C-alpha cells in the first residue's frame, strides 16, 4: 500500500491545442483591453475631477463596478482558455442598515476594486503587446504560406528590388518565393513559443492582480477554520472527558467510599458481613481502574512522549486482537513535531477502536510515514464498512483535531467494506 495518494495523470493539451488557446487568448486580449482602458480611464478621470462634488463618488463607484466586470471576464478567460485556476476574491459588500454613503462607497473601500481598476489601466500595455505580437507573427506565417500565389501581381520593374536581391540571393521571383516561404516556415515552427510568451505576459499580470488576494483570503479562511476546529475539538474532548469521569469513575469512587465506611462499622460486630462489603468495594475499585484506563486513551500515553511515535504505535497495535500489519517509515518519522505525532497517534488509535467495535474485520493494515511534506497515517480494514464521521463523535472529533493542524481526514467506507481512514497533516507550521 502506497502512502502517497493515487492521483490520475493530468493530461496536458497537445501542441496544436495549446497554440490555438494561446493565440485566441492573445488576439482577444487586444479589443478587451482597449475597451476596458477607455471606460475605466474615463471614469477615473471624471470621478477624480468631480471629487469635490458628491457626484464624484457615484462615478468612481460605477467605474469600480465596470472594472470588476472586466476582471470577472478576464478570470473566465484565464480558466477556460489557459486552464489556470484564477479564483475570484471576496469583494466587500454593504451590510444591512448601512447608510446610502456607505452603500455607494462599499466598492471604493475594497482593495480588490482598486486592483481591478489598476489592472484595467496596466493591462492595456500587456494586452496591446500580446495582441500586436500575435497579429504580426501570424501575418509572417500567412505571408510565407501564400506568397507563391499573390506575388505574381507585384510590380517587377528594373527599379524594383526584393529582399532576396538585397541580401544577394538573386533577383528572380523564385528566390523571393523561397525566401518568404522560409520565413513563414520558421515563424510557424516558433509560433508555439511566441504565442506562449504573448499569453504569459498578459496572463501573469492578470493572475497577480486579479486572483492573488483570493489565494490569501483562502489561506486566511483555512487558518481561521483550522483554529476554530481545534478549539471546538478541544472543548468537545474536555466536555466528553468531564462527562465520562462524572458518570463513571466518580460514581464508583463515591460508592467505594460508602462501602469502605460501612465495612469499617461492620468489622467489629460482623466480620463476615464486613468481608463481603470489602469484596464489593474491591470490585468497584477494579471497575473504576478499568474505566480510568479506558478514559486515559484520550490522553497522550507516556510512551509517546518518552520514546516517540513508532514505539507508541507498536505498543498500541500489540493490544489489539485483530491481525494487524504495521508499516512505519521510521526514517521519515524522525523529528516530527510533538503535536503532529500526537495527532497521528490518535488517528490510528480511534480508527483501530472503531475496527474493534464495529468493523468485524479479520485483517487491519496501518501505514504511517511522511510524503511530500505531509505526515500521513492510514488505517485499512476488510470489515463490513459503513463508517462515516457523521455517525459518531469519534471520527468527527478526529476530523476536528486534524483540521486544527491544517490537515485533512478522509474516510472511504462503502457498505460491505473495505474501510480506509486516511489523515494527512502538514509537518511544518
C-alpha positions as CSV (number, residue, x, y, z in Angstrom):
1,X,0.0,0.0,0.0
2,X,1.4,3.3,-1.0
3,X,1.4,6.2,1.4
4,X,1.0,8.8,-1.3
5,X,-2.5,9.2,-2.6
6,X,-3.0,7.7,-6.1
7,X,-3.7,10.6,-8.5
8,X,-4.9,10.3,-12.1
9,X,-2.3,11.5,-14.5
10,X,-3.0,15.0,-15.7
11,X,-3.2,15.1,-19.4
12,X,-1.7,18.2,-20.9
13,X,-3.1,19.7,-24.0
14,X,-1.3,19.0,-27.3
15,X,0.9,21.5,-29.0
16,X,-1.7,22.4,-31.6
17,X,-4.4,22.8,-29.0
18,X,-2.2,24.9,-26.8
19,X,-1.1,27.0,-29.7
20,X,-4.8,27.7,-30.6
21,X,-5.7,28.6,-27.0
22,X,-2.7,30.9,-26.6
23,X,-3.4,32.6,-29.9
24,X,-7.1,33.0,-29.2
25,X,-6.2,34.4,-25.7
26,X,-3.7,36.9,-27.1
27,X,-5.8,38.0,-30.0
28,X,-9.0,38.6,-27.9
29,X,-7.0,40.5,-25.3
30,X,-6.5,43.4,-27.6
31,X,-10.1,44.5,-28.1
32,X,-10.9,43.8,-24.5
33,X,-8.1,46.0,-23.1
34,X,-8.9,48.8,-25.5
35,X,-12.5,48.9,-24.3
36,X,-11.6,48.5,-20.6
37,X,-8.8,51.0,-20.7
38,X,-11.0,53.6,-22.3
39,X,-14.0,53.2,-20.0
40,X,-12.0,52.9,-16.8
41,X,-9.7,55.8,-17.6
42,X,-12.6,58.0,-18.5
43,X,-14.4,57.0,-15.3
44,X,-11.4,57.6,-13.1
45,X,-10.7,61.0,-14.6
46,X,-14.3,62.0,-14.4
47,X,-14.7,60.8,-10.8
48,X,-11.5,62.5,-9.6
49,X,-12.4,65.7,-11.4
50,X,-15.8,65.7,-9.6
51,X,-14.4,64.5,-6.3
52,X,-15.2,67.9,-4.8
53,X,-18.8,67.3,-5.6
54,X,-21.0,64.5,-4.2
55,X,-21.4,63.3,-7.8
56,X,-17.8,62.1,-7.9
57,X,-18.3,59.2,-5.6
58,X,-21.1,57.5,-7.7
59,X,-19.0,57.9,-10.8
60,X,-16.0,56.3,-9.1
61,X,-18.2,53.5,-7.7
62,X,-19.6,52.9,-11.2
63,X,-16.1,52.8,-12.6
64,X,-15.1,50.3,-9.9
65,X,-18.1,48.0,-10.9
66,X,-17.1,48.3,-14.6
67,X,-13.5,47.3,-13.8
68,X,-14.9,44.4,-11.7
69,X,-16.9,43.2,-14.7
70,X,-13.8,43.2,-16.9
71,X,-11.9,41.5,-14.1
72,X,-14.5,38.7,-14.0
73,X,-14.3,38.4,-17.7
74,X,-10.5,38.0,-17.5
75,X,-10.7,35.3,-14.9
76,X,-13.2,33.4,-17.1
77,X,-10.7,33.7,-20.0
78,X,-7.8,32.5,-17.8
79,X,-9.8,29.4,-16.7
80,X,-11.4,28.5,-20.0
81,X,-8.6,29.4,-22.4
82,X,-5.4,28.9,-20.5
83,X,-6.5,26.3,-17.9
84,X,-5.5,28.4,-14.9
85,X,-7.3,28.3,-11.6
86,X,-7.9,32.1,-11.4
87,X,-10.0,32.1,-8.2
88,X,-12.3,35.1,-7.6
89,X,-11.7,37.0,-4.4
90,X,-14.4,38.0,-2.0
91,X,-15.5,41.6,-2.5
92,X,-16.6,44.0,0.2
93,X,-20.3,44.5,0.3
94,X,-22.5,46.8,2.2
95,X,-24.2,45.5,5.4
96,X,-27.9,45.8,6.2
97,X,-28.5,49.1,7.9
98,X,-25.7,50.9,6.2
99,X,-26.5,54.5,5.0
100,X,-26.5,55.4,1.4
101,X,-23.0,56.8,1.6
102,X,-21.5,53.5,2.8
103,X,-23.5,51.6,0.3
104,X,-22.3,53.7,-2.5
105,X,-18.7,53.7,-1.4
106,X,-18.5,50.0,-0.4
107,X,-16.7,49.1,-3.7
108,X,-14.3,52.1,-3.2
109,X,-13.4,50.7,0.3
110,X,-12.5,47.4,-1.1
111,X,-8.8,46.9,-2.0
112,X,-9.6,44.5,-4.7
113,X,-11.7,47.1,-6.5
114,X,-8.7,49.3,-6.8
115,X,-6.6,46.4,-8.0
116,X,-9.3,45.8,-10.7
117,X,-9.0,49.4,-11.7
118,X,-5.2,49.3,-11.8
119,X,-5.3,46.1,-13.9
120,X,-7.7,47.7,-16.4
121,X,-5.2,50.5,-16.9
122,X,-2.0,48.5,-16.8
123,X,-3.3,45.6,-18.9
124,X,-3.6,47.9,-21.8
125,X,0.2,47.6,-22.3
126,X,0.4,43.8,-21.9
127,X,-2.8,43.3,-23.9
128,X,-1.5,45.5,-26.7
129,X,1.8,43.7,-26.7
130,X,0.1,40.3,-26.8
131,X,-2.4,41.2,-29.5
132,X,0.1,43.0,-31.8
133,X,2.7,40.2,-31.4
134,X,0.1,37.6,-32.3
135,X,-1.2,39.5,-35.3
136,X,2.3,40.3,-36.6
137,X,3.6,36.8,-36.1
138,X,0.7,35.1,-37.8
139,X,0.9,37.7,-40.6
140,X,4.5,36.4,-41.2
141,X,3.3,32.8,-41.3
142,X,0.4,33.6,-43.6
143,X,2.7,35.7,-45.9
144,X,5.1,32.8,-46.2
145,X,2.3,30.3,-46.9
146,X,0.7,32.4,-49.6
147,X,3.5,34.5,-51.2
148,X,3.9,32.0,-54.0
149,X,0.4,32.8,-55.1
150,X,-0.1,36.5,-54.9
151,X,3.5,37.6,-55.7
152,X,2.6,37.4,-59.4
153,X,0.7,40.6,-59.1
154,X,3.6,42.5,-57.6
155,X,5.3,45.0,-59.9
156,X,8.6,43.7,-61.2
157,X,10.3,46.6,-63.0
158,X,14.1,47.3,-63.3
159,X,13.9,49.7,-60.3
160,X,12.1,47.2,-58.1
161,X,14.3,45.3,-55.7
162,X,13.1,42.5,-53.4
163,X,14.6,41.3,-50.2
164,X,16.2,38.3,-51.8
165,X,18.1,40.6,-54.2
166,X,19.1,42.9,-51.4
167,X,20.7,40.1,-49.5
168,X,22.4,38.6,-52.5
169,X,20.1,35.6,-53.3
170,X,19.3,36.8,-56.8
171,X,16.6,38.9,-58.4
172,X,14.3,36.1,-59.6
173,X,10.8,35.5,-58.4
174,X,11.8,32.0,-57.3
175,X,14.4,33.4,-54.9
176,X,11.7,35.7,-53.4
177,X,9.3,32.9,-53.1
178,X,11.7,30.6,-51.4
179,X,12.9,33.3,-49.0
180,X,9.4,34.3,-47.9
181,X,8.4,30.7,-47.6
182,X,11.4,30.0,-45.4
183,X,10.4,33.0,-43.2
184,X,6.9,31.5,-42.9
185,X,8.1,28.0,-42.0
186,X,10.5,29.4,-39.3
187,X,7.7,31.6,-37.9
188,X,5.3,28.6,-37.9
189,X,7.8,26.4,-36.0
190,X,8.4,29.2,-33.5
191,X,4.7,30.1,-33.2
192,X,4.0,27.8,-30.1
193,X,6.8,29.5,-28.1
194,X,6.0,33.0,-29.3
195,X,2.3,32.6,-28.6
196,X,3.0,31.1,-25.2
197,X,5.2,34.2,-24.5
198,X,2.4,36.6,-25.6
199,X,-0.2,34.8,-23.5
200,X,2.0,34.5,-20.4
201,X,2.9,38.2,-20.5
202,X,-0.7,39.3,-20.3
203,X,-1.9,36.4,-18.1
204,X,0.8,36.8,-15.5
205,X,-0.3,40.4,-14.7
206,X,-3.9,39.3,-14.6
207,X,-3.1,36.4,-12.3
208,X,-1.2,38.5,-9.8
209,X,-3.6,41.5,-9.7
210,X,-6.9,39.7,-10.0
211,X,-6.5,36.4,-8.2
212,X,-3.6,36.7,-5.7
213,X,-5.9,38.2,-3.0
214,X,-8.3,35.2,-3.4
215,X,-5.4,32.9,-2.5
216,X,-4.6,35.0,0.5
217,X,-8.2,35.0,1.6
218,X,-8.5,31.2,1.2
219,X,-5.3,30.8,3.3
220,X,-6.8,33.1,6.0
221,X,-10.1,31.1,5.9
222,X,-8.1,27.8,6.2
223,X,-6.1,29.1,9.1
224,X,-9.2,30.5,10.8
225,X,-11.2,27.3,10.2
226,X,-8.3,25.2,11.5
227,X,-8.1,27.3,14.6
228,X,-11.8,27.2,15.2
229,X,-11.9,23.4,14.6
230,X,-9.0,22.9,17.0
231,X,-10.8,24.9,19.7
232,X,-14.1,23.1,19.1
233,X,-12.4,19.7,19.1
234,X,-10.5,20.5,22.3
235,X,-13.7,21.8,24.0
236,X,-15.7,18.8,22.9
237,X,-12.9,16.5,24.2
238,X,-12.9,18.2,27.5
239,X,-16.6,18.1,27.9
240,X,-16.7,14.4,26.9
241,X,-13.9,13.6,29.4
242,X,-15.7,15.5,32.2
243,X,-19.0,13.7,31.5
244,X,-17.3,10.3,31.3
245,X,-15.5,10.9,34.6
246,X,-18.6,12.1,36.3
247,X,-20.8,9.3,35.0
248,X,-18.2,6.5,35.5
249,X,-15.2,6.6,37.9
250,X,-16.6,9.4,40.1
251,X,-19.8,7.5,40.8
252,X,-17.8,4.3,41.5
253,X,-15.4,6.1,43.8
254,X,-18.4,7.5,45.8
255,X,-19.8,4.0,46.1
256,X,-16.4,2.7,47.1
257,X,-16.1,5.3,49.9
258,X,-19.6,4.4,51.1
259,X,-18.7,0.7,51.1
260,X,-15.5,1.2,53.0
261,X,-17.2,3.3,55.6
262,X,-19.9,0.6,56.0
263,X,-17.2,-2.1,56.3
264,X,-15.4,-0.1,59.0
265,X,-18.6,-0.1,61.0
266,X,-19.3,-3.8,60.4
267,X,-15.8,-5.1,61.1
268,X,-16.2,-5.3,64.9
269,X,-19.8,-6.5,65.0
270,X,-20.0,-8.8,62.0
271,X,-16.6,-9.6,60.4
272,X,-18.1,-11.9,57.8
273,X,-20.5,-9.2,56.5
274,X,-17.6,-6.7,56.6
275,X,-15.6,-9.1,54.4
276,X,-18.5,-9.3,51.9
277,X,-18.7,-5.5,51.8
278,X,-14.9,-5.2,51.2
279,X,-15.3,-7.7,48.3
280,X,-17.9,-5.5,46.8
281,X,-15.7,-2.4,47.3
282,X,-12.8,-4.2,45.7
283,X,-14.9,-4.9,42.7
284,X,-15.9,-1.2,42.4
285,X,-12.2,-0.3,42.7
286,X,-11.3,-2.6,39.8
287,X,-14.1,-1.3,37.7
288,X,-13.0,2.3,38.4
289,X,-9.5,1.4,37.4
290,X,-10.6,-0.1,34.1
291,X,-12.8,2.9,33.3
292,X,-9.9,5.3,34.1
293,X,-7.6,3.2,31.9
294,X,-10.2,3.5,29.1
295,X,-10.5,7.2,29.6
296,X,-6.7,7.6,29.5
297,X,-6.8,6.5,25.9
298,X,-7.9,10.1,25.0
299,X,-4.7,11.4,26.6
300,X,-1.2,11.0,25.0
301,X,0.4,7.9,26.6
302,X,3.8,8.3,28.3
303,X,5.4,6.1,25.8
304,X,4.6,8.5,23.0
305,X,6.1,11.4,25.0
306,X,9.2,9.5,26.1
307,X,10.1,7.4,23.0
308,X,8.2,8.8,20.1
309,X,5.5,7.8,17.6
310,X,7.0,4.5,16.4
311,X,7.2,2.7,19.8
312,X,3.8,4.1,20.8
313,X,2.1,2.7,17.7
314,X,3.8,-0.6,18.2
315,X,2.5,-0.9,21.7
316,X,-0.9,0.2,20.5
317,X,-1.1,-2.4,17.8
318,X,0.1,-5.1,20.2
319,X,-3.0,-4.5,22.4
320,X,-5.5,-5.5,19.7
321,X,-6.7,-9.0,18.9
322,X,-7.1,-8.5,15.2
323,X,-4.4,-9.4,12.7
324,X,-2.7,-6.0,12.4
325,X,0.1,-5.2,10.0
326,X,2.1,-2.1,11.0
327,X,4.2,-0.3,8.4
328,X,6.3,2.5,9.7
329,X,8.6,4.7,7.7
330,X,10.9,5.2,10.7
331,X,13.4,7.4,8.8
332,X,10.8,9.9,7.7
333,X,9.1,10.0,11.1
334,X,12.2,11.1,12.9
335,X,12.0,14.8,14.1
336,X,8.2,15.2,13.7
337,X,6.7,17.9,15.9
338,X,5.0,16.7,19.1
339,X,1.6,17.9,18.1
340,X,1.9,16.1,14.7
341,X,2.9,12.8,16.5
342,X,0.0,13.2,18.9
343,X,-2.5,13.7,16.1
344,X,-1.3,10.7,14.1
345,X,-1.3,8.5,17.2
346,X,-5.0,9.4,18.0
347,X,-6.0,8.9,14.4
348,X,-4.6,5.4,14.5
349,X,-6.0,4.7,18.0
350,X,-9.5,5.9,17.2
351,X,-9.6,4.1,13.8
352,X,-8.5,0.8,15.4
353,X,-11.0,1.3,18.3
354,X,-13.7,1.6,15.6
355,X,-12.4,-1.5,13.9
356,X,-12.6,-3.5,17.2
357,X,-16.1,-2.2,18.0
358,X,-17.9,-2.1,14.7
359,X,-16.0,-3.5,11.7
360,X,-15.9,-7.3,12.3
361,X,-12.6,-7.3,10.4
362,X,-10.1,-10.1,10.1
363,X,-7.2,-8.0,8.8
364,X,-6.1,-4.5,9.6
365,X,-3.2,-2.6,8.0
366,X,-1.7,0.5,9.5
367,X,0.7,2.7,7.5
368,X,2.4,5.8,8.8
369,X,5.0,7.9,7.2
370,X,5.8,11.2,5.5
371,X,5.2,12.1,1.9
372,X,5.6,15.4,0.1
373,X,6.0,17.4,3.3
374,X,2.9,15.9,4.9
375,X,2.7,13.3,7.7
376,X,0.3,10.5,6.6
377,X,-1.5,7.9,8.8
378,X,-3.7,5.4,7.0
379,X,-5.7,2.6,8.6
380,X,-7.4,0.0,6.3
381,X,-9.5,-3.0,7.3
382,X,-11.6,-5.6,5.5
383,X,-14.6,-5.2,7.7
384,X,-18.3,-4.5,7.0
385,X,-17.8,-0.8,6.1
386,X,-20.4,1.9,6.5
387,X,-18.2,4.2,8.7
388,X,-18.8,7.9,8.5
389,X,-17.8,10.9,10.6
390,X,-21.4,11.9,11.0
391,X,-22.4,8.6,12.7
392,X,-20.5,9.2,15.9
393,X,-18.3,11.6,17.9
394,X,-15.1,9.6,17.4
395,X,-14.4,10.3,13.8
396,X,-16.0,13.7,14.0
397,X,-13.6,14.6,16.8
398,X,-10.7,13.3,14.8
399,X,-11.7,15.4,11.9
400,X,-11.7,18.5,14.0
401,X,-8.3,17.6,15.5
402,X,-6.8,17.1,12.1
403,X,-8.3,20.2,10.6
404,X,-7.0,22.2,13.6
405,X,-3.5,21.4,12.3
406,X,-4.3,22.3,8.8
407,X,-4.7,18.7,7.6
408,X,-7.4,16.6,6.1
409,X,-9.2,13.4,7.1
410,X,-10.8,11.2,4.5
411,X,-13.0,8.2,5.3
412,X,-13.7,5.8,2.5
413,X,-16.1,3.1,3.7
414,X,-18.7,1.7,1.3
415,X,-21.2,-0.9,2.7
416,X,-19.5,-4.3,2.9
417,X,-16.1,-2.6,3.1
418,X,-13.3,-2.2,2.9
419,X,-12.8,0.9,5.1
420,X,-9.8,3.3,4.7
421,X,-9.3,6.1,7.2
422,X,-6.5,8.5,6.0
423,X,-5.2,11.6,7.7
424,X,-2.7,14.0,6.2
425,X,-1.1,16.7,8.4
426,X,1.5,19.3,7.4
427,X,4.8,18.6,9.0
428,X,5.7,22.3,9.2
429,X,3.7,25.1,10.8
